[in-house]
Amino acid sequence: MAKHRPLIAPADAPAVVPVFPLAGALLLPRAELPLNIFEPRYLAMIDDVLAGDRMVGMIQPDEAKPEDERGPALFKVGCLGRITQFGESGDGRYLITLTGICRFEVVEELNVDTPYRQCRIDVKPFAKDFDASAGEDAVDRTALLRALAAFLEANKLEADWEGIEQAGTETLVNALSVMSPYGTLEKQALLEAADLKSRAEMLVAITQMMLARMPGDGESSLQ
């Protein structure tokens, strides 16, 4: 694959990618995920992918399953990303940003000599991920913004509402999902949502449940 070749269809995706297992890290199509790379094996991985197509598969470890000699078990669904920003710190770390391309299913994990793990993947089940803005019209944007406002109020946080209101619905749903402070299972559920509408509804539901558990009247702010 050419280093700067755009990925616009499932056939453009690599068949094998290095994977970065990281609990609580969620990447979604066209969303950005900043990462601080410091482990030697992942520094080596970044060196290798920068020399090639700059593709990394983000995936979460599945802690409900036992580890093997390769490390923790992996969920079956991850997201392919391209390194779109790269920087070096003064202490040997890499500071990168991944931009999501499409989700994938793990077909198999390969036995490799590299210090990092590699998987054969299939993106065809998520072919719709290549269609920017697909499903935006079905999203209840008002409910999403109401949940976001309640979350910010309950946590005494501020936001750039002008920027939020101007953002496209897909951008908003996926960016809020990536930035959400939820756990591994919630992040995986958001990743595996069937479509943008389902992801938005799930994000609202998770936020409502979290606010309902907080002291005070956070839940009433969603009414």
VEXNU-890537 format. One record per residue: y, z, x of N, C-alpha, C in turn. Coordinates in pm, whole numbers, padded with zeros to 5 digits, always signed. Atoms other than C-alpha are relative to their C-alpha. Layout:
N
YZXYZXYZX ...
//
This chain:
223
-00119+00000+00084+00000+00000+00000+00124+00000+00088 -00124+00003-00076+00347-00088+00129+00074+00132-00016 -00061-00133-00002+00551+00214+00221+00100+00021-00112 -00106-00016+00100+00837+00148-00023-00030-00075-00129 +00037+00073+00120+00646-00034-00294+00017+00089-00124 -00017-00082+00121+00751+00088-00640-00130+00010-00078 +00118-00019+00084+00483+00229-00867+00045-00016-00145 -00046+00028+00135+00536+00075-01209-00116-00015-00099 +00118+00015+00087+00180+00053-01345-00117+00072+00065 +00115-00070-00057-00155+00230-01302-00063-00071+00119 +00063+00074-00109-00281-00047-01074+00072+00020+00133 -00077-00021-00123-00008+00041-00822-00032+00133+00067 +00025-00135-00052-00130+00400-00774-00112-00002+00103 +00109-00007-00098-00342+00491-00471-00125+00058-00062 +00127-00050+00051-00709+00561-00529-00033+00138+00057 +00024-00128-00068-00715+00854-00283+00134+00057+00044 -00125-00065-00043-00435+01105-00220-00031+00136+00061 +00006-00138-00044-00389+01421-00019+00052+00089-00111 -00043-00088+00107-00354+01713-00257+00054+00130+00057 -00065-00125-00038-00136+02020-00232-00026+00100-00112 +00027-00100+00103-00290+02306-00435+00102+00114+00008 -00102-00104-00001-00013+02544-00535+00015+00056-00141 -00007-00065+00130-00028+02793-00821+00145+00012-00046 -00132-00014+00059+00271+02790-01052+00095-00114+00029 -00084+00115-00032+00405+02461-00916-00035-00114-00094 +00022+00105+00099+00446+02194-01182+00085-00121+00036 -00070+00126-00018+00537+01831-01122-00031-00088-00120 +00016+00088+00115+00592+01586-01407+00069-00134+00028 -00060+00131-00026+00684+01217-01425+00153+00002-00003 -00144+00015-00017+01040+01151-01305+00075+00132+00013 -00062-00129-00030+01106+01524-01256-00008+00025+00150 -00003-00031-00143+01183+01668-00913-00051+00141+00026 +00055-00129-00040+01006+01952-00736+00033+00024+00147 -00027-00033-00140+01157+02101-00419-00110+00090+00057 +00107-00076-00063+00902+02244-00175+00040+00039+00142 -00023-00054-00134+00925+02457+00138-00137+00001+00070 +00131+00017-00065+00638+02351+00367-00002+00073+00133 +00004-00076-00125+00536+02592+00640-00140+00019+00057 +00135-00014-00053+00156+02610+00667-00034-00120+00088 +00030+00111-00091+00027+02402+00962-00075-00116-00065 +00078+00109+00060-00223+02207+00749+00086-00088-00090 -00085+00080+00088+00048+02101+00505+00114-00066+00077 -00091+00071-00089+00293+02021+00783-00067-00128+00050 +00075+00118-00044+00022+01786+00912-00012-00102-00113 +00010+00090+00114-00020+01643+00565+00130-00078-00019 -00129+00068+00017+00353+01567+00536+00022-00101+00111 -00012+00097-00110+00351+01404+00880-00079-00128-00032 +00085+00116+00028+00067+01178+00768+00054-00084-00116 -00045+00079+00115+00210+01080+00429+00134-00067+00027 -00127+00065-00035+00553+01009+00575-00024-00128+00079 +00035+00121-00076+00383+00755+00802-00065-00105-00090 +00065+00092+00091+00225+00593+00496+00081-00022-00125 -00065+00032+00126+00313+00570+00129+00082+00114-00059 -00079-00117+00041+00477+00916+00098-00050+00061-00131 +00057-00050+00125+00242+01010-00188-00077+00131+00022 +00069-00128-00001+00120+01364-00252-00045+00032-00142 +00048-00044+00130-00091+01494-00539+00020+00150-00015 -00018-00142+00028+00035+01825-00673-00103+00043-00104 +00105-00048+00089-00238+02029-00837-00007+00151+00012 +00009-00145-00003-00295+02391-00928-00143+00045+00027 +00133-00059-00015-00589+02603-00812-00043+00064-00131 +00056-00058+00122-00816+02710-01097-00068+00131+00038 +00049-00130-00044-00862+03080-01036-00115+00052-00084 +00111-00044+00084-01117+03110-01316-00134-00045+00055 +00123+00051-00059-01371+02924-01103-00014+00050+00143 +00021-00052-00136-01528+03036-00775+00046-00099+00107 -00036+00082-00115-01405+02911-00440-00125-00055+00067 +00108+00046-00085-01621+02704-00209+00055-00014+00142 -00041+00008-00140-01598+02613+00159+00131-00077+00018 -00124+00076-00010-01303+02384+00088+00120+00080-00046 -00109-00083+00051-01098+02658-00077-00014+00022-00148 +00008-00028+00143-01011+02742-00435-00037-00124-00080 +00027+00111+00092-01141+02530-00720+00132-00055-00051 -00121+00066+00047-00890+02283-00857-00011-00036-00147 -00001+00055+00135-00788+02196-01209-00028-00151+00009 +00038+00141+00002-00894+01847-01312+00119-00094-00015 -00119+00083+00020-00541+01724-01385+00112+00047+00091 -00116-00028-00084-00252+01703-01140+00104-00108-00022 -00105+00101+00013+00056+01487-01087+00030-00060+00136 -00031+00073-00122+00122+01223-00826+00151-00002+00020 -00142+00000-00031+00457+01250-00651+00028-00075+00128 -00045+00066-00122+00652+01061-00389+00107+00086+00066 -00104-00072-00074+00856+01232-00118+00128-00083-00004 -00127+00072+00012+01213+01130-00199+00112+00066+00080 -00095-00066-00090+01396+01384+00018-00080+00075+00105 +00069-00067-00110+01299+01524+00355+00102+00059+00095 -00084-00065-00099+01460+01772+00590-00082+00097+00082 +00066-00095-00087+01363+02001+00875+00090+00123+00018 -00074-00123-00028+01464+02363+00922-00004+00025+00150 -00002-00031-00142+01537+02519+01256-00120+00080+00046 +00115-00082-00037+01216+02724+01245-00133-00069-00027 +00126+00074+00011+00959+02448+01201-00046-00032-00141 +00040+00031+00137+00952+02421+00823+00051-00138-00040 -00048+00121+00063+00984+02101+00622+00052+00035-00139 -00058-00019+00133+01207+02100+00316-00003-00137-00068 +00018+00130+00063+01102+01819+00085+00025+00010-00150 -00005+00012+00145+01155+01703-00270-00097-00108-00043 +00091+00097+00059+00880+01533-00465+00057-00046-00135 -00035+00055+00131+00966+01304-00754-00128-00046-00067 +00125+00029+00069+00688+01280-01010-00010-00145-00043 +00026+00138+00038+00531+00944-01085-00088-00005-00124 +00091-00001+00114+00234+00999-01315-00105+00108+00023 +00109-00096-00010-00040+01246-01391-00129-00073+00039 +00129+00058-00037-00395+01193-01270-00112+00096-00033 +00122-00080+00008-00749+01312-01322-00070-00006+00135 +00080-00002-00122-00953+01419-01022-00138-00058-00030 +00133+00058+00014-01259+01196-00997-00099+00076+00087 +00082-00079-00091-01400+01375-00695+00085+00044+00118 -00063-00041-00125-01288+01573-00394-00084-00054+00115 +00069+00064-00110-01376+01399-00069-00027+00098+00113 +00026-00073-00124-01534+01545+00242+00076-00071+00112 -00088+00065-00097-01270+01475+00505+00015+00087+00124 -00024-00071-00126-01183+01569+00861+00142+00055+00009 -00138-00049-00005-00816+01633+00787+00005+00148-00037 -00010-00143+00035-00701+01996+00764+00039+00023-00145 -00038-00009+00142-00572+01927+00412-00104-00074-00084 +00100+00054+00091-00777+01830+00108+00043-00136-00056 -00028+00131+00057-00802+01480-00038-00093-00025-00118 +00077+00027+00121-00918+01360-00377+00010-00146-00040 -00004+00129+00067-01013+01036-00541+00052+00024-00141 -00066-00027+00128-00799+01009-00853-00004-00121-00091 -00008+00105+00101-00769+00809-01173+00125+00027-00084 -00124-00018+00078-00426+00761-01335-00007-00073-00134 +00005+00082+00122-00541+00527-01613+00008+00082-00129 -00015-00077+00125-00577+00808-01874+00144+00037-00031 -00140-00037+00019-00204+00869-01825+00092-00120+00020 -00077+00123-00020-00082+00509-01826+00139+00008-00065 -00130-00011+00067+00200+00604-02068+00104+00070+00086 -00095-00068-00087+00354+00815-01792+00091-00098+00074 -00081+00099-00069+00483+00492-01638+00113-00053-00087 -00105+00046+00092+00699+00425-01945+00108+00107-00013 -00109-00098+00005+01026+00608-01892+00051+00014-00143 -00057-00035+00131+01160+00780-02205-00097-00017-00116 +00097+00017+00109+00839+00717-02401-00010+00128-00082 +00016-00114+00090+00824+00946-02705+00122+00086-00019 -00119-00084+00012+01179+01075-02680+00043+00020-00146 -00048-00007+00138+01258+00998-03045-00076+00103-00084 +00081-00094+00078+00979+01228-03165+00030+00146+00034 -00026-00137-00047+01111+01535-02978+00108+00065-00086 -00101-00079+00071+01296+01804-03174+00092+00061+00105 -00090-00041-00107+01578+01829-02924+00079+00126-00039 -00076-00118+00046+01768+02083-03136-00080+00127+00021 +00084-00118-00019+01476+02327-03131-00014+00034+00147 +00012-00022-00144+01440+02279-02757+00124+00067+00055 -00125-00057-00050+01806+02354-02690+00021+00141-00054 -00012-00134+00057+01795+02653-02924-00086+00100+00079 +00088-00087-00078+01500+02798-02731+00058+00024+00138 -00061-00015-00132+01675+02733-02400+00118+00097-00007 -00115-00088+00014+01992+02905-02522-00044+00145-00016 +00050-00136+00020+01794+03209-02638-00056+00058+00129 +00055-00045-00128+01611+03228-02306+00112+00038+00097 -00110-00028-00091+01935+03212-02109+00075+00127-00042 -00070-00118+00050+02100+03471-02331-00079+00127+00029 +00084-00118-00020+01806+03711-02308-00006+00041+00147 +00008-00028-00142+01803+03683-01929+00136+00003+00069 -00138-00008-00051+02184+03689-01891+00024-00107+00107 -00017+00113-00090+02184+03346-01726+00099-00099-00058 -00092+00104+00043+02435+03065-01740-00057-00137+00035 +00049+00135-00025+02379+02691-01748+00115-00099-00018 -00097+00109+00014+02574+02367-01723-00031-00072-00130 +00034+00055+00130+02566+02288-02093+00048-00144-00016 -00047+00138+00008+02771+01973-02052-00104-00094+00061 +00103+00081-00064+02510+01837-01811-00127-00004-00081 +00121-00007+00081+02224+01954-02032+00011-00092-00121 -00016+00080+00120+02365+01784-02341+00005-00149+00031 -00006+00141-00038+02417+01460-02150-00133-00053+00053 +00128+00042-00057+02064+01456-02004-00086-00068-00105 +00096+00063+00090+01805+01226-02156-00105+00101-00043 +00095-00097+00054+01542+01398-02367-00121+00017+00091 +00113-00013-00092+01254+01317-02131+00039+00081+00123 -00048-00074-00117+01455+01441-01836+00012+00148-00031 -00020-00139+00040+01540+01759-02023-00133+00073-00017 +00129-00065+00025+01186+01837-02140-00075+00023+00130 +00080-00012-00122+01023+01769-01805+00067+00091+00103 -00069-00086-00095+01292+01939-01595-00012+00147-00042 +00015-00138+00047+01280+02253-01813-00142+00051+00020 +00140-00039-00023+00900+02255-01789-00023+00034+00147 +00016-00023-00144+00912+02228-01409+00066+00131+00042 -00076-00119-00042+01173+02505-01379-00041+00127-00074 +00034-00116+00081+01017+02736-01638-00073+00106+00084 +00056-00109-00082+00917+03078-01498-00135+00049-00052 +00125-00040+00062+00573+03077-01659-00115-00008+00098 +00114-00013-00089+00229+03131-01514-00081-00128+00011 +00084+00115-00029-00044+02898-01396-00056-00065-00125 +00061+00057+00120-00215+02854-01733+00103-00068-00089 -00105+00063+00080+00110+02785-01914+00048-00129+00064 -00044+00122-00071+00218+02536-01647-00105-00111-00016 +00105+00100+00013-00119+02362-01668-00002-00059-00141 -00005+00048+00138-00092+02340-02046+00116-00097-00019 -00114+00091+00009+00251+02182-02015-00031-00133+00069 +00038+00121-00072+00114+01935-01760-00093-00087-00083 +00103+00075+00070-00179+01834-01980+00037-00036-00143 -00043+00034+00136+00022+01800-02302-00016-00149-00026 +00035+00138+00031-00073+01478-02478+00118-00095+00012 -00118+00086-00002+00282+01344-02502+00124+00088+00012 -00126-00073-00020+00647+01440-02465+00028+00095-00116 -00020-00086+00117+00668+01577-02820-00085+00125+00010 +00089-00115-00012+00367+01802-02762+00048+00094+00111 -00049-00083-00110+00511+01922-02431+00124+00080-00043 -00120-00069+00046+00846+02005-02590-00035+00113-00097 +00041-00103+00096+00678+02193-02877-00068+00116+00070 +00068-00105-00075+00461+02383-02632+00100+00084+00079 -00101-00072-00076+00761+02474-02418+00078+00095-00091 -00070-00085+00096+00944+02608-02724-00089+00118-00041 +00091-00106+00044+00637+02804-02837-00020+00106+00108 +00018-00095-00110+00580+02960-02494+00125+00085+00017 -00126-00073-00014+00947+03054-02472+00016+00102-00112 -00009-00093+00112+00938+03211-02818-00092+00120+00020 +00094-00110-00024+00631+03417-02727+00052+00093+00109 -00052-00083-00108+00792+03534-02405+00118+00085-00048 -00116-00074+00051+01114+03633-02583-00043+00110-00097 +00047-00099+00095+00918+03816-02851-00053+00125+00070 +00053-00114-00075+00767+04039-02581+00109+00079+00072 -00109-00067-00072+01105+04126-02433+00062+00107-00088 -00071-00101+00080+01289+04442-02541+00130-00058-00055 -00125+00049+00058+01587+04386-02768-00027-00102-00108 +00009+00093+00113+01651+04110-03016-00008-00143+00045 +00010+00137-00049+01564+03803-02806-00062-00093-00100 +00068+00088+00095+01335+03672-03080+00094-00047-00108 -00087+00038+00109+01608+03675-03345+00094-00112+00041 -00091+00105-00045+01819+03443-03130-00056-00139-00024 +00064+00130+00019+01568+03165-03200+00003-00043-00147 +00006+00032+00143+01611+03175-03578+00115-00093-00038 
//
